[in-house]
Amino acid sequence: MKARVSSIIAWICVILVAVFNLFAAVMKFVPQAPDSEGAKFMTLLGVTPSMEHILGVLEFAIVILYLVPRTSTVGFVLMVGYMAGALATNLTHGFSNMDALPIYICFLLMTVSAYFRNPELLSRLKGQKTA
């Protein structure tokens, strides 16, 4: 029973993170008017339209790796790197911590999912041998 509850918690967190990132990836492909809020936001971050498409494809690939159980550890590590870059970009371009709150929530959900879904990752971080 305990393993089932852990698995449910892990998958809920994984699905929430995946939906958040898939939405962000899809929005990178949606055409926007040059004077729209989204276009202004991306310009403020220094992201060009051609760069948006590359980031969208990268985000799709990372989400797929993160969702597949066999590649979830690699996907987790890549997702942490991608989200850390997004957070650093937001914070260095004058946005507040409250503006970056969704990224912090995503980090929390990723950590909870990794704890329950990838116990070998935690044992490696502690320096223990894995079976």
Contact map, one row per residue, 1 for C-alpha under 8 A:
11111000000000000000000000000000000000000000000000000000000000000000000000000000000000000000000000000000000000000000000000000000000
11111100000000000000000000000000000000000000000000000000000000000000000000000000000000000000000000000000000000000000000000000000000
11111110000000000000000000000000000000000000000000000000000000000000000000000000000000000000000000000000000000000000000000000000000
11111111000000000000000000000000000000000000000000000000000000000000000000000000000000000000000000000000000000000000000000000000000
11111111100000000000000000000000000000000000000000000000000000000000000000000000000000000000000000000000000000000000000000000000000
01111111110000000000000000000000000000000000000000000000000000000000000000000000000000000000000000000000000000000001100000000000000
00111111111000000000000000000000000000000000000000000000000000000000000000000000000000000000000000000000000000000001100000000000000
00011111111100000000000000000000000000000000000000000000000000000000000000000000000000000000000000000000000000000000000000000000000
00001111111110000000000000000000000000000000000000000000000000000000000000000000000000000000000000000000000000001001000000000000000
00000111111111000000000000000000000000000000000000000000000000000000000000000000000000000000000000000000000000011111100000000000000
00000011111111100000000000000000000000000000000000000000000000000000000000000000000000000000000000000000000000001000100000000000000
00000001111111110000000000000000000000000000000000000000000000000000000000000000000000000000000000000000000000000000000000000000000
00000000111111111000000000000000000000000000000000000000000000000000000000000000000000000000000000000000000011011000000000000000000
00000000011111111100000000000000000000000000000000000000000000000110000000000000000000000000000000000000000011001000000000000000000
00000000001111111110000000000000000000000000000000000000000000000010000000000000000000000000000000000000000000000000000000000000000
00000000000111111111000000000000000000000000000000000000000000000000000000000000000000000000000000000000000010000000000000000000000
00000000000011111111100000000000000000000000000000000000000000000000000000000000000000000000000000000000010011000000000000000000000
00000000000001111111110000000000000000000000000000000000000000100110000000000000000000000000000000000000000000000000000000000000000
00000000000000111111111000000000000000000000000000000000000000000000000000000000000000000000000000000000000000000000000000000000000
00000000000000011111111100000000000000000000000000000000000000000000000000000000000000000000000000000000010000000000000000000000000
00000000000000001111111110000000000000000000000000000000001100100000000000000000000000000000000000000000000000000000000000000000000
00000000000000000111111111000000000000000000000000000000001100100000000000000000000000000000000000000000000000000000000000000000000
00000000000000000011111111100000000000000000000000000000000000000000000000000000000000000000000000000000000000000000000000000000000
00000000000000000001111111110000000000000000000000000001000000000000000000000000000000000000000000000000000000000000000000000000000
00000000000000000000111111111000000000000000000000000011101100000000000000000000000000000000000000000000000000000000000000000000000
00000000000000000000011111111100000000000000000000000001000000000000000000000000000000000000000000000000000000000000000000000000000
00000000000000000000001111111100000000000000000000000000000000000000000000000000000000000000000000000000000000000000000000000000000
00000000000000000000000111111100000000000000000000011011000000000000000000000000000000000000000000000000000000000000000000000000000
00000000000000000000000011111110000000000000000000011001000000000000000000000000000000000000000000000000000000000000000000000000000
00000000000000000000000001111111000000000000000000000000000000000000000000000000000000000000000000000000000000000000000000000000000
00000000000000000000000000001111100000000000000000000000000000000000000000000000000000000000000000000000000000000000000000000000000
00000000000000000000000000000111110101100000000000000000000000000000000000000000000000000000000000000000000000000000000000000000000
00000000000000000000000000000011111100100000000000000000000000000000000000000000000000000000000000000000000000000000000000000000000
00000000000000000000000000000001111100110000000000000000000000000000000000000000000000000000000000000000000000000000000000000000000
00000000000000000000000000000000111110110000000000000000000000000000000000000000000000000000000000000000000000000000000000000000000
00000000000000000000000000000001111111110000000000000000000000000000000000000000000000000000000000000000000000000000000000000000000
00000000000000000000000000000000001111111000000000000000000000000000000000000000000000000000000000000000000000000000000000000000000
00000000000000000000000000000001000111111100000000000000000000000000000000000000000000000000000000000000000000000000000000000000000
00000000000000000000000000000001111111111110000000000000000000000000000000000000000000000000000000000000000000000000000000000000000
00000000000000000000000000000000011111111111000000000000000000000000000000000000000000000000000000000000000000000000000000000000000
00000000000000000000000000000000000011111111100000000000000000000000000000000000000000000000000000000000000000000000000000000000000
00000000000000000000000000000000000001111111111100000000000000000000000000000000000000000000000000000000000000000000000000000000000
00000000000000000000000000000000000000111111111100000000000000000000000000000000000000000000000000000000000000000000000000000000000
00000000000000000000000000000000000000011111111000000000000000000000000000000000000000000000100000000000000000000000000000000000000
00000000000000000000000000000000000000001111111000000000000000000000000000000000000000001100100000000000000000000000000000000000000
00000000000000000000000000000000000000000111111100000000000000000000000000000000000000000000000000000000000000000000000000000000000
00000000000000000000000000000000000000000111111110110000000000000000000000000000000000000000000000000000000000000000000000000000000
00000000000000000000000000000000000000000110011111110000000000000000000000000000000000000000000000000000000000000000000000000000000
00000000000000000000000000000000000000000000001111111000000000000000000000000000000000000000000000000000000000000000000000000000000
00000000000000000000000000000000000000000000000111111100000000000000000000000000000000000000000000000000000000000000000000000000000
00000000000000000000000000000000000000000000001111111110000000000000000000000000000000000000000000000000000000000000000000000000000
00000000000000000000000000011000000000000000001111111111000000000000000000000000000000000000000000000000000000000000000000000000000
00000000000000000000000000011000000000000000000011111111100000000000000000000000000000000000000000000000000000000000000000000000000
00000000000000000000000000000000000000000000000001111111110000000000000000000000000000000000000000000000000000000000000000000000000
00000000000000000000000010010000000000000000000000111111111000000000000000000000000000000000000000000000000000000000000000000000000
00000000000000000000000111011000000000000000000000011111111100000000000000000000000000000000000000000000000000000000000000000000000
00000000000000000000000010000000000000000000000000001111111110000000000000000000000000000000000000000000000000000000000000000000000
00000000000000000000000000000000000000000000000000000111111111000000000000000000000000000000000000000000000000000000000000000000000
00000000000000000000110010000000000000000000000000000011111111100000000000000000010000000000000000000000000000000000000000000000000
00000000000000000000110010000000000000000000000000000001111111110000000000000000000000000000000000000000000000000000000000000000000
00000000000000000000000000000000000000000000000000000000111111111000000000000000000000000000000000000000000000000000000000000000000
00000000000000000000000000000000000000000000000000000000011111111100000000100110000000000000000000000000000000000000000000000000000
00000000000000000100110000000000000000000000000000000000001111111110000000100010000000000000000000000000000000000000000000000000000
00000000000000000000000000000000000000000000000000000000000111111111000000100000000000000000000000000000000000000000000000000000000
00000000000000000000000000000000000000000000000000000000000011111111001101100000000000000000000000000000000000000000000000000000000
00000000000001000100000000000000000000000000000000000000000001111111101111110010000000000000000000000000000000000000000000000000000
00000000000001100100000000000000000000000000000000000000000000111111101100100000000000000000000000000000000000000000000000000000000
00000000000000000000000000000000000000000000000000000000000000011111111100000000000000000000000000000000000000000000000000000000000
00000000000000000000000000000000000000000000000000000000000000000111111100000000000000000000000000000000000000000000000000000000000
00000000000000000000000000000000000000000000000000000000000000000001111110000000000000000000000000000000000000000000000000000000000
00000000000000000000000000000000000000000000000000000000000000001111111111100000000000000000000000000000000000000000000000000000000
00000000000000000000000000000000000000000000000000000000000000001111111111110000000000000000000000000000000000000000010000000000000
00000000000000000000000000000000000000000000000000000000000000000100011111111000000000000000000000000000000000000100010010000000000
00000000000000000000000000000000000000000000000000000000000000001100001111111100000000000000000000000000000000000000000000000000000
00000000000000000000000000000000000000000000000000000000000001111110001111111110000000000000000000000000000000000000000000000000000
00000000000000000000000000000000000000000000000000000000000000000100000111111111000000000000000000000000000001000100000000000000000
00000000000000000000000000000000000000000000000000000000000000000000000011111111100000000000000000000000000000000000000000000000000
00000000000000000000000000000000000000000000000000000000000001000000000001111111110000000000000000000000000000000000000000000000000
00000000000000000000000000000000000000000000000000000000000001100100000000111111111000000000000000000000000000000000000000000000000
00000000000000000000000000000000000000000000000000000000000000000000000000011111111100000000000000000000001000000000000000000000000
00000000000000000000000000000000000000000000000000000000000000000000000000001111111110000000000000000000000000000000000000000000000
00000000000000000000000000000000000000000000000000000000001000000000000000000111111111000000000000000000000000000000000000000000000
00000000000000000000000000000000000000000000000000000000000000000000000000000011111111100000000000000010001000000000000000000000000
00000000000000000000000000000000000000000000000000000000000000000000000000000001111111110000000000000000000000000000000000000000000
00000000000000000000000000000000000000000000000000000000000000000000000000000000111111111000000000000000000000000000000000000000000
00000000000000000000000000000000000000000000000000000000000000000000000000000000011111111100000000000010000000000000000000000000000
00000000000000000000000000000000000000000000000000000000000000000000000000000000001111111110000000010010000000000000000000000000000
00000000000000000000000000000000000000000000000000000000000000000000000000000000000111111111000000000000000000000000000000000000000
00000000000000000000000000000000000000000000100000000000000000000000000000000000000011111111100000000000000000000000000000000000000
00000000000000000000000000000000000000000000100000000000000000000000000000000000000001111111111100010000000000000000000000000000000
00000000000000000000000000000000000000000000000000000000000000000000000000000000000000111111111110010000000000000000000000000000000
00000000000000000000000000000000000000000000000000000000000000000000000000000000000000011111111000000000000000000000000000000000000
00000000000000000000000000000000000000000001100000000000000000000000000000000000000000001111111000000000000000000000000000000000000
00000000000000000000000000000000000000000000000000000000000000000000000000000000000000000111111100000000000000000000000000000000000
00000000000000000000000000000000000000000000000000000000000000000000000000000000000000000111111110110000000000000000000000000000000
00000000000000000000000000000000000000000000000000000000000000000000000000000000000000000110011111110000000000000000000000000000000
00000000000000000000000000000000000000000000000000000000000000000000000000000000000000000010001111111000000000000000000000000000000
00000000000000000000000000000000000000000000000000000000000000000000000000000000000000000000000111111000000000000000000000000000000
00000000000000000000000000000000000000000000000000000000000000000000000000000000000000000000001111111100000000000000000000000000000
00000000000000000000000000000000000000000000000000000000000000000000000000000000000000100110001111111111000000000000000000000000000
00000000000000000000000000000000000000000000000000000000000000000000000000000000000000000000000011111111100000000000000000000000000
00000000000000000000000000000000000000000000000000000000000000000000000000000000000000000000000000111111110000000000000000000000000
00000000000000000000000000000000000000000000000000000000000000000000000000000000001001100000000000011111111000000000000000000000000
00000000000000000000000000000000000000000000000000000000000000000000000000000000000000000000000000011111111100000000000000000000000
00000000000000000000000000000000000000000000000000000000000000000000000000000000000000000000000000001111111110000000000000000000000
00000000000000001001000000000000000000000000000000000000000000000000000000000000000000000000000000000111111111000000000000000000000
00000000000000000000000000000000000000000000000000000000000000000000000000000001001000000000000000000011111111100000000000000000000
00000000000000000000000000000000000000000000000000000000000000000000000000000000000000000000000000000001111111110000000000000000000
00000000000011011000000000000000000000000000000000000000000000000000000000000000000000000000000000000000111111111000000000000000000
00000000000011001000000000000000000000000000000000000000000000000000000000010000000000000000000000000000011111111100000000000000000
00000000000000000000000000000000000000000000000000000000000000000000000000000000000000000000000000000000001111111110000000000000000
00000000010010000000000000000000000000000000000000000000000000000000000000000000000000000000000000000000000111111111000000000000000
00000000111011000000000000000000000000000000000000000000000000000000000000000000000000000000000000000000000011111111110000000000000
00000000010000000000000000000000000000000000000000000000000000000000000010010000000000000000000000000000000001111111111010000000000
00000000010000000000000000000000000000000000000000000000000000000000000000000000000000000000000000000000000000111111111011000000000
00000110110000000000000000000000000000000000000000000000000000000000000000000000000000000000000000000000000000011111111000000000000
00000110011000000000000000000000000000000000000000000000000000000000000000000000000000000000000000000000000000001111111000000000000
00000000000000000000000000000000000000000000000000000000000000000000000110000000000000000000000000000000000000001111111111000000000
00000000000000000000000000000000000000000000000000000000000000000000000000000000000000000000000000000000000000000111111111100000000
00000000000000000000000000000000000000000000000000000000000000000000000000000000000000000000000000000000000000000000011111110000010
00000000000000000000000000000000000000000000000000000000000000000000000010000000000000000000000000000000000000000110011111111000000
00000000000000000000000000000000000000000000000000000000000000000000000000000000000000000000000000000000000000000010011111111100000
00000000000000000000000000000000000000000000000000000000000000000000000000000000000000000000000000000000000000000000001111111111110
00000000000000000000000000000000000000000000000000000000000000000000000000000000000000000000000000000000000000000000000111111111110
00000000000000000000000000000000000000000000000000000000000000000000000000000000000000000000000000000000000000000000000011111111000
00000000000000000000000000000000000000000000000000000000000000000000000000000000000000000000000000000000000000000000000001111111000
00000000000000000000000000000000000000000000000000000000000000000000000000000000000000000000000000000000000000000000000000111111100
00000000000000000000000000000000000000000000000000000000000000000000000000000000000000000000000000000000000000000000000000111111110
00000000000000000000000000000000000000000000000000000000000000000000000000000000000000000000000000000000000000000000000000110011111
00000000000000000000000000000000000000000000000000000000000000000000000000000000000000000000000000000000000000000000000100110001111
00000000000000000000000000000000000000000000000000000000000000000000000000000000000000000000000000000000000000000000000000000000111
